[in-house]
């Protein structure tokens, strides 16, 4: 598991560390944004009440109200023209919508801005923190507003204030006996004092104040201190994420390692000589495709080695006969009684040497074609001229067999042109015609058929033909249906294999079947008329 697992897991760890750093920065930014939003929610209702009250007052009344509110809040208040402030579009939009804007001026200090009605005037407060005084000032402003209404209308008016001013905390009117107060706190509320009570959960407070001439108690809260997300939370999330990622990676990589190990074992077995070893290739993922490619490589390797062994056996068999005849010829030369007998044996030995030379030439050609695609230089080839050349070369080999052209189709006045490698196409047609001449009784016929896309050459003879049960192996190296006849005619069983390989590199195929005009065998070469040039 060391290599792949540790690499993937190490990469995941590096990514997680990077995510942790970015997460820490994001956490700090989120806490800053939350703190600003918290301050705005707490200040929204109180400063909206003050700004709206200032909107309908004279300058003298405004000065007196600011002095009173400064003592209540314990923070300096001021009225400034909006043009004196440098505000962005978002801040201006908030102010014009009746919302407050909190500008941070230090680690624990901020300015609260609120537009006074529709005037080009801002109420500005310099605060360091939201304190008990803000709660007391809020209660004072609410009480001052509610006492102007009859007792029966105070609940409705408070609901209107909550809706219009946008308080960031709850405000309510309730009977004093229902308030969560002890006896001492109830007494102080009845005396007109402001009381702060700690909630049962211990992390928030509620502030109570009585209304003069009213049975109601004004309550605001719960008021909670902002709890920023702790860095420990990020560490915990990173640790749990690392554990989950490690588990998932381990489960995934374990199966991957098992499949790769199977490939390694199979490769080792093939290297040790077990060529029939294969690996499962059922999945469609990359490892499955690798396994399929591995199996294809193993099959190709097995076929190549089997073909090599067969080739060695066949070559050994083919070489044994002419070598034996040469040895016999040498012995006969030594015991020859006349020059005429010696010349006869020398002529036979020369034929055996030519037979060996042809065998070696065919073996080298076949091996060169089997190793891979040769350097093919495709160019236009005139089939009419090719037919005339092959007929002129091979017709003298058997004077008792007529070698002629049949009815061809697809040519025109400009000739029957196809794209091919001239030397190899000539060799392929030469091999087919030579094979037909060896087995024909009286006639061999050459024809071609051309279309816009394809071309086809047919070579027919009137010999005994080829049984259908051997059509699938007739192009296999050293395959001979009748060893005695082939040996007598000089065949080695490589000519048709060379033909198949040549037409394969032309993008076509070699076909064997029964003759349509003559009664013997018919060999056909079919390939695209135009070749793709690289």
Secondary structure by P-SEA (a helix, b strand, c coil): ccaaaaaaaaaaaaaaaaaaaaaaaaaaaaaaaaaaaaaaaaaaaaaaaaaaaaccccaaaaaaaaaaaaaaacccccccccccccccaaaaaaaaacbbbbbbccccbbbbbbbcccccccbbbbbccccaaaaaaaaaaaaaaaaaccccaaaaaaaaaaacccccccccccccccccccaaaaaaaaabbbbbbbcccccbbbbbbbcccccbbbbbccccccccccaaaaaaaaaaaaaaaaaaaaaaaaaaaaaaaaaaaaaaaaaacccccccccccccaaaaaaaaaaaaaaaaaaaaaaaaaaaaaaaaaaaaaaaaaaaaaaaaaacccaaaaaaaaaaaaaaaaaaaaaaaaaaaaaaaaacccccccccccaaaaaaaaaaacccccccccccccccccccccccccccaaaaaaaaaaaaaaaaaaccccccccbbbbcccbbbbbbbbcccccccccccccccccccccaaaaaaacccccaaaaaaaaaaaaccbbbbbbbcccccbbbbbbbbcccccc
